[in-house]
Amino acid sequence: MKIRKATIKDTEEISKLMREYDFYENKLDQNVSISSIKEIKKDIKEFFKNKSVLFLIAEEYQEIIGIISVSIDKRGKMKIGRIQDIIVKKEHRGKNVGKTLVEGAEKYFKRNSCIKIQSFVREKNINAQKFWKNQGFNFEKAKGFIISKRLK
């Protein structure tokens, strides 16, 4: 498995994974809307244009098997790494793809002097909660959980 930065050429595959994830999230919370592929592609292209979000790709035999999208929130001199999405194709779950993507994100955040990482997990998403706990993240109660991990 190889981890690399996504390029604009990956938009189609990223869009498919993100739409699949929308359906999953909608099952957990009916208030989550399901975006069209067209809407997702437009957003992704905007992210690439503005360089506001970095997508890391997990690839095996030239097939995209997972993605993680990250950004950095700057508050004065303090920087916090944000994980927006992490999506692994069903058939590749449980094979350390997610863990490897998180490790790639952590390296990126450390290189950019972030002090910690945060993300969001829905309260009903028990599988994701287990995953994040296994990655060493702490849970802070909100409408769902704000998860964070101190970077050393």
N, C-alpha and C positions, 0 to 999 in steps of 0.2 A: 504494500500500500504506500502511496506517495501523497504527501500533502503539498499543495501549491496554491499560490494566489490565483483567484479566478480572473478571467479576462472577459471582455465584452462578448467573445465568441461562446462563452458558457451560458449566456442568458437563457437560451431555450431550456437547457437541462435544469438550471437553477429554478426557473419558473415552474417547471413540472413538479419538482420536489416541494416547492413552497405551496403550490396549490393542493398537493396531496396532504400537506401539513394543515392547511386551512380546513379541510374536511375533518381531519382528526380533532382539531381544536373545536370545531363546531359541534362535534359529538359530545365533547366535555362541557361546552357552554354554548347554548343556542344563540346567544348574543354576538358570537364571533361570526362575522360575515365571511362568505366564501368569495374571494376575488376571482375574476376571470383571468385567464392566461394573459390576455392583452393588457389588463391593468397591472398585473405583476411584472410583465416585461417592461412596461413603461417606467414603473418604480425602479426596477433594477438598473435600467439604462440611466436614469436620473442619478442613482447612487454612484455609478461609475463616472458620470460626467462631473459631479460635485466632489467626488472622492470622499464622501461623508461616511461611507460604510465600506469595510473591507470584507470580501468573501474569501474564505479559505475552502479549498476543495479537497476531499479525500477521493483518490482515484485508484482504481485497480484495473490493470489490463486496459487502460485508456477509457474506462467506464467511470462516470461520476457516481460514487456510492454514498456520499455524504457531503454536507456543507455546514459551515458555521459563518454567521454574519456578525461582525463586531464593529464597534465604533469607540471613540474616546470622548468622554465628556470632560471639558476643562472648566474648572471653577477656580479662577485666580491661578495660583501656581500649582494647585492640586489637580491631578488627572485621575479619572476613574474609568477603567475599561468596562464597556458594556457589551454583553452578549445578547443580541436580538433574537437570533434563531439558531438552533442546531437541529439538523434533520439528517437522519440516516435511513437509507432505504431499508424496508422491512427485512428483506432477506440477508442483510448485513448487520443487523442488530445483534448485540451480544458478542461481537468479534473485535472489540476495542476500537472501533472506528470513531465513536463519539469521544472516547477518552483521548485518542490521538489528536482529534480536532481541537479539543479543549487545551491540550498541551501546546499545540501550535498557536492558539490564541494567547495563551499565557506568555509564550516567548515574545510574541508581537507586543503585548502590553508592557512587558518588562523592558524591551528595547525602547519603548516610548515613555518610560518613567512613570507608569501608572502605579498608584499605591495599593489599589485593590480592583477586584472585578465584581460586577453586579449583573444580575439577570432577573427574570421573573418566571415563576412557575405557577400554573393554576393549581388551586387547592385540590381539585379533583384529579389532577394528573399524577397519580401515585407512582407510576413507572419513572417519570421524570424526576420526582423527588428522590427516589432511591438512587438514580443515576448521579444527581448532583451531590448527594451526601457521600457517595463513593468517591467523588472527585475532591472531597475535602471542603465543600462549601458549607457555610452556616446559614441557617434560616431565620429570617426576621419577619414576624407576622405583619401582613398588610391585607389587601383584598387578593388573596393568593399569598405568595411568599416573595419577598425580595431576598435573593440569595447573594452572598458575597464571600469572597475569599481574599485574605490578606496576602500580598505578594512579598516575598522575602528577598 
